[in-house]
Amino acid sequence: MTPAAETEPQARRIHPLFKAFLFWHMACALLWSAPQPPPALVNGQVPFSLGSLVQHPLDWLLAGAAGLRNSSWSPVRHYMSFTGLWQAWDMFAPNPASIETWFRAEVTTVGGKTYEADYPRMAEMNLIDRFMKERYRKYTERVRGEEHAGRHPSLARFLVRRAGLTPGDPPSRIVLYEVTRRLPDFGSGGEAQVIERPILEADIDPRQAAEDLGWPTP
């Protein structure tokens, strides 16, 4: 071996399995992020045919991608769900959310005082806080509605800790409200409607609440 050959850098090789995994991951991310197909293809109004495929190949390609996202047997769906890499674009299109939801609580103490506590809202944060605390907005999407009533007690305990209670006067009751602000249609000139409804009313064990708050208990 010549001295020149000894100093020549060797080419680094990437393992084929890593290449295959990278291709698989990119394909799954692309399929998951693909736009929704036309509704007529989804609800069966336009049956599949060779002529329709030739005329509208992109629409049928999107329909196939939607099938891989939504089918229970799809390995793409299981991979994206298991790894937590799934994502949704419903906040952008085709119908952006027209409501804002937040929660507030009224906490009554043993001494008869009433405190209010609001769940963190993006509208009340600056740009940096919104970026750092986006998880709070996502949580509201996962806790609102009757189907998520089992999560409301945990939300109530969180708001009790935010109520700024005076040590020595533990809470005895809480009423949790879901507040919805519905925006008017664009260009309609209407005003936003705010609807507030109680979703949880419960008595609180003062001793247990004091322990949760880190207060000394008798």
JOSUL-V648012 format. One record per backbone hydrogen bond with DSSP energy under -1.0 kcal/mol. CO is the residue of the C=O (numbers start at 0). NH is the residue of the N-H. Records with the same first field share a line. If there is no record, write none. Layout:
BEGIN
CO: NH ; NH
END
This chain:
BEGIN
1: 5
2: 6
14: 18
15: 19
16: 20
17: 21
18: 22
19: 23
20: 24
21: 25
22: 26
23: 27
24: 28
25: 29
26: 30
27: 31
28: 32
37: 40 ; 41
38: 42
39: 44 ; 45
48: 52
49: 53
50: 54
51: 55
55: 59
56: 60
57: 61
58: 62
59: 63
60: 64
61: 65
62: 66
63: 67
64: 68
65: 69
66: 70
70: 73
73: 77
74: 78
75: 79
76: 80
77: 81
78: 82
79: 84 ; 85
88: 91 ; 92
97: 182
99: 180
101: 178
102: 118
103: 176
104: 116
105: 174
106: 114
107: 171 ; 172
108: 111
112: 108
114: 106
116: 104
120: 123
121: 124
125: 129
126: 130
127: 131
128: 132
132: 135
133: 137
134: 138
135: 139
136: 140
139: 143
144: 147
145: 148
147: 150
148: 151
150: 154
151: 155
152: 156
153: 157
154: 158
155: 159
156: 160
165: 168
169: 109
171: 203
172: 107
173: 201
174: 105
175: 198 ; 199
176: 103
177: 196
178: 101
179: 194
180: 99
181: 192
184: 187
192: 181
194: 179
196: 177
199: 175
201: 173
204: 208
205: 209
206: 210
207: 211
208: 212
209: 214
END
